[in-house]
Amino acid sequence: MTELTAPVIEASPAKAASTASIPQRLMSVDALRGFDMFWIIGADSLVYALHRLSQNRVTDFLGLQLDHCDWAGFHFYDLIFPLFVFIMGVSVVFSLTKAIQQLGRAEAVKRVFRRSALLFVVALIYSGGVRSAWPDIRLLGVLNRIALCYFVGGLIFCFFKPRAMVAIAAALLIGYWSIMTFVPIRDIRMAHYKEKHELVDNDVDKIMQDTGVSDPAKIFYNTTNWVTAKYDMGYNVANHLDFKYLGGRKYDTYWDPEGLLSTIPAVATCLLGILAGLLLRSTNYCDRWKVIYLLSLGAAGVILGFLWSIQFPVVKKIWTSSFVLVAGGFSAILLGIFYQVVDVWKYQKWCQPFVWMGMNSITIYLTSNFIGGFRGLATRLVGGDVKSFLDLHVAKGSGDMVLSITGLLLAFWFVQFLYRRKIFLRL
């Protein structure tokens, strides 16, 4: 019986000979994942504290970048989630290749089923699956999307060659755009811009106020006008499908940012990570060319994404195809930088705290949410009177700064404790 091996990137005229052994794990990938988690667990509070200490144009800009866009647009904070999905795709290459080579493709497929199912169950529990009754359980959230992307991306990796993966990713993005653009929806908005409080005639909230009807579903199904190519908040195919078919609690009342239809392009984000992982694992290219490809293709993705946004806006909350290209491009650029610095130049001491965090990403995420955030834990140590004293006698905002630093130090201490004792949560 022929031994099954994972697909590898084919050689090109630009290849450079490499005799280096294939790495089983890259520190740069763990460090980048940890860098991503660093912002998820509360590094933004450090910037906000700095803003309170010294408000200026720089801190204004940083504060803006550490908040999600209300709808269309792209801030640094909009990169955090897709970056994690992208890195997961990179990791799929290393973990499943080893499984295929040692155990065979059938066992690798079983691993994909097992891990994705376990993570999805954990996600349901995290979203209220134990403490809440059915209507209050959120079926699709952040962890759920990660599980679904790992499931589909892992299966595609096990059965398809790299060129087919490129074609599948392109088909997912173009197919999603086609659905969002050409499938008609009822001419009714299921949400409005909360910050702007825009209520227009076809807004469900305004109709409820004007008519006294309290059931949004009744208003929705009584709407007889149909429109196409709408991408506004609550006024697009993805949000309307969530309202009609997604049960349980929805994050935005009528629809969910991790909803049904937008999972399709999220899988494409995972596939982009898988393709990047295949490049890093390939022996057909030297390190120099690997970095060049990551940086150049990443820049091309960002440019193409913003060009596409002229017609199909960059919107994280519905994971538009243009958003996938922009976020995937920036993710590839960051991966190229981390790979060059950490694995090529071997500057590795500075990133050790990120490595600790990256190797226990799910653990730190669940723990942070379980305890109410590490900043909340720090409040018990340096909050209250300590914070007030610092704000009064040192500088206004210094208490927040100490609080944020303490919270992050507690998080790093926790993951270092796990790392040194070789405790890793593997779902």
VMD Tcl script that draws the C-alpha trace (Angstrom):
set ca {
  {0.00 0.00 0.00}
  {1.40 3.38 -0.99}
  {2.28 5.63 1.94}
  {0.21 8.81 2.04}
  {2.01 12.09 2.51}
  {0.78 15.64 2.86}
  {0.79 17.82 -0.24}
  {3.78 20.09 -0.75}
  {4.17 23.23 -2.82}
  {5.51 22.52 -6.28}
  {8.84 23.90 -7.38}
  {8.98 27.06 -9.46}
  {11.69 28.86 -11.43}
  {12.22 31.06 -8.39}
  {13.06 28.18 -6.10}
  {16.35 27.95 -4.28}
  {17.85 24.64 -3.27}
  {17.53 23.77 0.38}
  {18.98 20.83 2.21}
  {17.60 21.82 5.59}
  {15.43 19.33 7.40}
  {11.70 19.96 7.51}
  {10.81 21.65 10.83}
  {8.17 19.97 12.97}
  {7.31 23.21 14.78}
  {8.21 26.84 14.21}
  {8.74 29.15 17.16}
  {7.66 32.10 15.04}
  {4.18 30.58 14.60}
  {3.77 30.09 18.36}
  {5.11 33.59 19.01}
  {2.72 35.18 16.50}
  {-0.21 33.27 17.98}
  {0.85 34.49 21.42}
  {1.19 38.05 20.12}
  {-2.38 37.75 18.88}
  {-3.60 36.43 22.25}
  {-1.72 39.25 23.99}
  {-4.22 41.71 22.50}
  {-7.21 39.46 23.06}
  {-6.63 39.15 26.81}
  {-6.25 42.85 27.47}
  {-3.18 44.57 26.01}
  {-5.53 47.21 24.63}
  {-6.11 48.41 28.20}
  {-2.41 49.32 28.33}
  {-2.84 51.68 25.40}
  {-6.01 53.19 26.87}
  {-4.15 53.76 30.15}
  {-1.35 55.48 28.24}
  {-3.99 57.62 26.54}
  {-5.32 58.74 29.94}
  {-1.78 59.52 31.11}
  {-0.87 61.57 28.07}
  {-3.55 62.31 25.52}
  {-2.12 63.29 22.15}
  {-2.52 62.52 18.47}
  {-0.48 59.32 18.74}
  {-2.55 57.89 21.58}
  {-5.74 59.04 19.81}
  {-4.69 57.05 16.74}
  {-3.68 53.99 18.77}
  {-6.96 54.08 20.68}
  {-8.88 54.21 17.40}
  {-6.96 51.21 16.05}
  {-7.75 49.20 19.18}
  {-11.49 49.41 18.63}
  {-13.51 47.54 16.02}
  {-14.99 49.49 13.15}
  {-18.69 50.08 13.72}
  {-19.29 48.44 10.35}
  {-17.31 49.03 7.15}
  {-13.59 49.75 7.36}
  {-10.51 48.17 8.87}
  {-8.72 48.82 12.16}
  {-5.89 46.85 13.76}
  {-8.36 45.28 16.20}
  {-10.34 43.88 13.27}
  {-7.27 41.80 12.41}
  {-7.10 39.92 15.73}
  {-9.68 37.18 15.05}
  {-8.84 36.47 11.38}
  {-5.15 36.41 12.32}
  {-5.89 33.62 14.80}
  {-7.81 31.65 12.14}
  {-4.94 32.22 9.68}
  {-2.35 30.96 12.19}
  {-4.55 27.96 12.91}
  {-4.33 27.16 9.21}
  {-0.53 27.33 9.37}
  {-0.54 24.96 12.35}
  {-2.82 22.51 10.52}
  {-0.03 21.86 8.02}
  {2.51 20.86 10.66}
  {0.19 18.85 12.91}
  {-1.75 16.96 10.23}
  {1.28 16.29 8.04}
  {2.89 14.50 10.96}
  {-0.32 12.58 11.63}
  {-0.67 11.54 7.99}
  {2.93 10.39 7.73}
  {2.93 8.44 10.99}
  {-0.65 7.17 11.23}
  {-2.16 7.52 7.77}
  {-4.78 9.79 6.30}
  {-7.72 7.96 7.88}
  {-6.37 8.60 11.38}
  {-5.65 12.23 10.51}
  {-9.27 12.65 9.40}
  {-10.45 11.11 12.66}
  {-8.30 13.61 14.53}
  {-9.91 16.47 12.61}
  {-13.40 15.20 13.48}
  {-12.49 14.62 17.12}
  {-10.77 17.94 17.76}
  {-13.34 20.06 15.96}
  {-16.23 18.31 17.73}
  {-14.57 18.72 21.13}
  {-13.86 22.40 20.53}
  {-17.43 22.98 19.34}
  {-18.81 21.36 22.50}
  {-16.50 23.50 24.64}
  {-17.73 26.53 22.69}
  {-21.36 25.67 23.41}
  {-20.61 25.25 27.12}
  {-18.73 28.54 27.10}
  {-21.72 30.23 25.42}
  {-24.17 29.12 28.11}
  {-24.78 25.50 27.16}
  {-24.87 24.38 30.81}
  {-26.10 27.36 32.81}
  {-28.72 28.64 30.34}
  {-31.93 27.35 28.79}
  {-32.07 26.74 25.03}
  {-33.15 30.17 23.74}
  {-30.25 31.81 25.59}
  {-27.50 29.56 24.21}
  {-25.36 31.12 21.48}
  {-24.88 28.49 18.77}
  {-22.27 30.33 16.75}
  {-19.54 32.37 18.41}
  {-15.78 32.85 18.24}
  {-14.80 29.35 19.41}
  {-17.55 27.78 17.30}
  {-16.20 29.48 14.20}
  {-12.68 28.31 15.01}
  {-13.98 24.74 15.33}
  {-15.84 24.91 12.01}
  {-12.88 26.44 10.17}
  {-10.55 23.80 11.58}
  {-12.98 21.06 10.57}
  {-13.45 22.16 6.96}
  {-9.88 23.39 6.49}
  {-8.43 20.22 7.99}
  {-10.48 17.97 5.71}
  {-9.53 20.00 2.64}
  {-5.86 19.73 3.62}
  {-6.13 15.95 3.98}
  {-7.69 15.38 0.56}
  {-6.55 18.13 -1.81}
  {-3.34 19.38 -3.41}
  {-2.15 23.00 -2.99}
  {-3.42 24.14 -6.40}
  {-6.85 22.73 -5.60}
  {-6.78 24.57 -2.26}
  {-6.11 27.84 -4.08}
  {-9.05 27.14 -6.38}
  {-11.31 26.25 -3.43}
  {-10.36 29.43 -1.55}
  {-11.05 31.54 -4.64}
  {-14.37 29.75 -5.21}
  {-15.41 30.39 -1.60}
  {-14.64 34.11 -1.86}
  {-16.25 34.60 -5.27}
  {-19.20 32.40 -4.35}
  {-19.82 34.37 -1.14}
  {-19.62 37.65 -3.04}
  {-22.10 36.31 -5.62}
  {-24.58 35.28 -2.93}
  {-24.28 38.60 -1.09}
  {-24.63 40.56 -4.33}
  {-27.23 38.74 -6.40}
  {-29.51 36.90 -3.95}
  {-32.50 39.18 -3.17}
  {-33.53 40.04 0.38}
  {-36.58 41.71 1.89}
  {-36.30 45.49 1.92}
  {-36.03 45.79 5.69}
  {-33.14 46.60 8.02}
  {-32.78 44.30 11.01}
  {-30.41 46.70 12.79}
  {-29.15 50.26 12.64}
  {-25.89 51.99 13.45}
  {-26.13 52.21 17.23}
  {-23.61 55.02 17.51}
  {-25.38 57.16 14.92}
  {-28.91 56.11 15.93}
  {-30.02 56.14 12.33}
  {-33.66 55.07 12.05}
  {-34.97 55.01 8.49}
  {-38.39 54.06 7.14}
  {-37.49 50.42 6.50}
  {-35.78 49.91 9.88}
  {-37.54 47.19 11.91}
  {-37.19 49.21 15.13}
  {-38.81 52.27 13.56}
  {-41.65 50.15 12.14}
  {-42.28 48.64 15.58}
  {-42.40 52.13 17.08}
  {-44.75 53.46 14.38}
  {-47.13 50.47 14.22}
  {-47.00 49.12 17.75}
  {-46.24 45.62 16.44}
  {-43.82 43.96 18.87}
  {-42.90 40.89 16.81}
  {-39.99 41.63 14.42}
  {-40.59 38.31 12.61}
  {-44.10 39.42 11.68}
  {-42.78 42.68 10.29}
  {-40.00 40.84 8.46}
  {-42.26 38.35 6.70}
  {-44.89 40.99 5.88}
  {-42.32 42.99 3.92}
  {-43.07 42.45 0.22}
  {-40.42 44.60 -1.47}
  {-37.15 42.88 -2.43}
  {-33.68 44.34 -3.08}
  {-30.20 43.07 -4.01}
  {-26.57 44.08 -3.45}
  {-27.09 45.51 0.03}
  {-24.18 45.35 2.48}
  {-25.30 47.57 5.36}
  {-25.69 46.49 8.97}
  {-28.74 44.24 9.31}
  {-29.50 44.86 5.66}
  {-27.72 42.07 3.79}
  {-28.12 38.40 2.91}
  {-25.94 37.10 5.75}
  {-27.80 38.98 8.49}
  {-31.21 38.09 7.07}
  {-30.32 34.39 6.90}
  {-29.26 34.52 10.55}
  {-32.57 36.09 11.51}
  {-34.52 33.43 9.62}
  {-32.55 30.28 10.32}
  {-30.05 30.74 13.18}
  {-31.60 29.61 16.44}
  {-30.58 30.45 19.98}
  {-29.14 33.71 21.25}
  {-27.65 36.02 18.66}
  {-24.90 38.44 19.58}
  {-26.55 41.38 17.81}
  {-30.16 40.53 18.71}
  {-31.36 39.67 15.19}
  {-28.11 38.33 13.70}
  {-24.63 37.21 14.70}
  {-21.20 38.43 13.49}
  {-20.11 34.77 13.53}
  {-23.27 33.70 11.74}
  {-24.18 31.00 9.25}
  {-23.27 32.36 5.83}
  {-20.16 34.31 6.86}
  {-18.55 31.05 7.98}
  {-17.92 30.32 4.27}
  {-15.32 33.09 3.74}
  {-13.87 32.39 7.20}
  {-12.90 28.94 5.90}
  {-11.05 30.73 3.09}
  {-9.05 32.59 5.74}
  {-8.03 29.23 7.21}
  {-7.05 27.99 3.74}
  {-4.82 31.04 3.24}
  {-3.07 30.06 6.46}
  {-2.72 26.47 5.24}
  {-1.10 27.69 2.02}
  {1.29 29.83 4.05}
  {2.10 26.82 6.22}
  {2.84 24.71 3.13}
  {5.24 27.40 1.97}
  {7.06 27.49 5.31}
  {7.31 23.70 5.44}
  {8.51 23.33 1.86}
  {12.15 22.44 1.15}
  {11.84 23.81 -2.39}
  {12.50 27.36 -1.20}
  {15.21 28.90 0.95}
  {14.23 31.08 3.91}
  {14.88 34.25 1.93}
  {12.34 33.33 -0.74}
  {9.81 32.17 1.82}
  {9.87 35.59 3.46}
  {9.78 37.37 0.10}
  {6.71 35.39 -0.95}
  {4.91 36.00 2.36}
  {5.57 39.75 2.28}
  {4.86 40.27 -1.42}
  {1.76 38.07 -1.58}
  {0.54 39.61 1.68}
  {0.91 43.11 0.25}
  {-0.89 42.00 -2.92}
  {-3.74 40.63 -0.82}
  {-4.14 43.92 1.04}
  {-4.16 45.91 -2.21}
  {-6.61 43.58 -3.95}
  {-8.86 43.57 -0.89}
  {-9.12 47.34 -0.74}
  {-9.67 47.51 -4.50}
  {-12.49 44.97 -4.17}
  {-13.93 47.03 -1.31}
  {-14.93 49.70 -3.82}
  {-17.83 47.39 -4.71}
  {-17.86 44.90 -1.79}
  {-16.95 46.76 1.42}
  {-14.42 45.51 3.95}
  {-16.68 44.44 6.83}
  {-15.49 42.16 9.61}
  {-18.98 41.52 11.02}
  {-20.04 39.72 7.84}
  {-16.47 38.62 6.92}
  {-16.72 39.97 3.37}
  {-14.44 38.57 0.69}
  {-12.55 41.87 0.54}
  {-12.06 41.63 4.31}
  {-10.59 38.13 3.89}
  {-7.99 39.45 1.44}
  {-7.07 42.47 3.56}
  {-6.86 40.51 6.83}
  {-5.14 37.57 5.13}
  {-2.62 39.91 3.54}
  {-1.72 41.58 6.82}
  {-1.55 38.15 8.49}
  {0.92 36.91 5.87}
  {3.05 40.03 6.31}
  {3.16 39.56 10.09}
  {4.01 35.88 9.65}
  {6.84 36.79 7.28}
  {8.25 39.31 9.75}
  {8.03 36.93 12.71}
  {9.53 34.07 10.69}
  {12.47 36.22 9.57}
  {13.21 37.59 13.04}
  {12.53 34.49 15.15}
  {13.39 31.48 12.98}
  {15.87 32.91 10.47}
  {17.78 35.50 12.48}
  {17.22 33.48 15.69}
  {16.30 36.50 17.81}
  {14.18 34.45 20.19}
  {14.59 35.67 23.77}
  {12.32 38.69 23.34}
  {9.37 36.59 22.19}
  {9.43 33.90 24.90}
  {6.40 35.34 26.77}
  {4.47 35.25 23.49}
  {5.58 31.65 22.92}
  {4.27 30.65 26.37}
  {0.96 32.28 25.54}
  {0.82 30.94 21.99}
  {1.30 27.34 23.09}
  {-1.66 27.60 25.47}
  {-3.90 29.95 23.51}
  {-7.23 28.22 24.19}
  {-6.34 27.82 27.89}
  {-5.52 31.50 28.36}
  {-8.65 32.53 26.44}
  {-10.99 30.38 28.51}
  {-9.25 31.24 31.78}
  {-9.37 34.97 31.09}
  {-13.09 34.85 30.42}
  {-13.75 32.52 33.35}
  {-12.08 34.83 35.90}
  {-13.49 38.01 34.36}
  {-10.18 39.00 32.76}
  {-6.69 39.24 34.22}
  {-7.21 42.98 34.64}
  {-10.18 42.14 36.86}
  {-7.92 39.87 38.90}
  {-5.33 42.64 39.12}
  {-7.99 44.98 40.51}
  {-8.01 42.90 43.69}
  {-4.30 43.57 44.11}
  {-3.67 47.12 42.91}
  {-7.17 48.51 42.39}
  {-9.32 50.51 44.78}
  {-7.27 52.58 47.22}
  {-3.97 51.75 45.50}
  {-5.24 52.99 42.15}
  {-6.74 56.11 43.73}
  {-3.48 56.87 45.54}
  {-1.45 56.60 42.33}
  {-3.90 58.77 40.39}
  {-3.83 61.43 43.12}
  {-0.15 61.48 44.13}
  {1.75 60.27 41.04}
  {-0.17 61.23 37.90}
  {-3.72 61.08 36.68}
  {-4.10 57.77 34.87}
  {-1.07 56.13 36.48}
  {-3.36 53.88 38.51}
  {-4.87 52.51 35.31}
  {-1.40 51.96 33.89}
  {-0.25 49.97 36.92}
  {-3.51 48.02 36.86}
  {-3.08 47.11 33.18}
  {0.58 46.14 33.58}
  {-0.23 44.00 36.62}
  {-3.00 42.21 34.73}
  {-0.70 41.38 31.83}
  {2.08 40.24 34.17}
  {-0.38 37.89 35.88}
  {-1.33 36.48 32.47}
  {2.31 35.94 31.51}
  {3.06 34.36 34.88}
  {0.15 31.96 34.41}
  {1.24 30.78 30.95}
  {4.88 30.56 32.05}
  {3.77 28.34 34.94}
  {1.96 26.05 32.48}
  {4.85 26.08 30.00}
  {7.53 25.16 32.53}
  {5.44 22.24 33.76}
  {4.68 21.19 30.17}
  {0.94 21.60 30.70}
  {-0.75 22.20 27.35}
  {-4.47 22.00 26.62}
  {-4.85 20.07 23.36}
  {-8.37 20.07 21.98}
}
mol new
graphics top color blue
foreach p $ca { graphics top sphere $p radius 0.5 }
foreach p [lrange $ca 0 end-1] q [lrange $ca 1 end] { graphics top cylinder $p $q radius 0.2 }
display resetview
